[in-house]
Amino acid sequence: MGDRLAGKVAVIVGGGTGFGLACAERFVDEGATVVVAGRRADVVDVVAARLGGTSTTCDVTDDASVQNLVAHTLEHHERIDVAISFAGYADSSSLRDLTPEQLRTMVDVQLVGAMFFMRHMANAMADNGGGSLINISSTTAHNPVVGHIAYAAAKAGVEYATSVAALEYGPQQVRVNCIAPHLIETDMTKDIFAMKLPIEAMRLQTPMGRMGSVDDVANCALWLASDEAGYVSGQVILIDGANSTQKLPTATDYAMLAATEPHLLE
């Protein structure tokens, strides 16, 4: 337990599971009051009750829903000091096979929803003396990956929007930053982690020699949310154990690993 966020109100979309839950728990441990939001009321209500915060539903692709999240927070807590959205959508497709429906859904959730969230949260913070707004990207916005063109492009857009938002809201003392995690196991990625061969290949390609965890993301978010990062804005922080300094695993890497570690194919 600590006091790095003592007295602060933190809004966390997607706070019921995965990265968002880890952040909610970490923030509360450091003295914050949390508003846990998401599309499933049954999930966010339970988490908020356990953490002593409040909860509400929110669909970031619906501008009115994000406005309602702001209104809920101000009604119950009078201010917003920290805001972070982990709203996500999992899908993959090459450009050759990408359908309009896949593209629109991905862009709506990952980019349009992020813009709605940034706008309303930053405006509320600006009206109250400032705050810390944290966006979520991915290392796929930096290292091209076959089959993730829509996802990676949307995340790259979020990173650029982070820079522009930091420029626009800096005078109102609203800091806007972005976290870009490497592949980390959550409910959304558990099927990938069930495939031992590619995960081991990624681990071996990571200089720190391990895959990341939701706690790694939560700890970075905590720092950005705290006054310790009071002069940090417009930045993208990669949480990847220095993996971005390396090449992505290739078919040759997988073949060599399969030959030397056949148990990974079981």
WOCORCOR-V107860 format. One line per field, one symbol per residue. phi: phi as a letter, one per 20 degrees, with the letter a starting at -180 (. if undefined). psi: psi as a letter, one per 30 degrees, with the letter a starting at -180 (. if undefined). Layout:
BEGIN
phi: ???
psi: ???
END
This chain:
BEGIN
phi: .bcfcgneddecenfeblgffffgffffgdnfeddecrfdffffffffffemddcaebdffdgffffffffgfffecmbcdcbbcdgbbdabaffgdfegfffffffffedffffgfggffffffffcnprcdcecdafffddgcfncfffffffffffffgffffffdgfemeeccbdcfffcfbgfdfffffefffffffffedgfmbefcffffffffgfffeffdfddbmdddedblmgfedefgdgfgffffffecfffef
psi: kagfgkfkkkkjkggflbeeeeeeeeeefgglkkjkllfjeeeeeeeeeeggallllkjffjeeeeeeeeeeeeefffljekkkkgklkklkkleegkleeeeeeeeeeeeeeeeeeeeeeeeeeefggaajkklkblfffejkkkgheeeeeeeeeeeeeeeeeeeefefggjkjlkkjlakkkaefgeeeffjeeeeeeeeffjefgllllfeeeeeeeeeeflffgfgjkglkjkjgggefflllkleeeeeeeeefiffff.
END
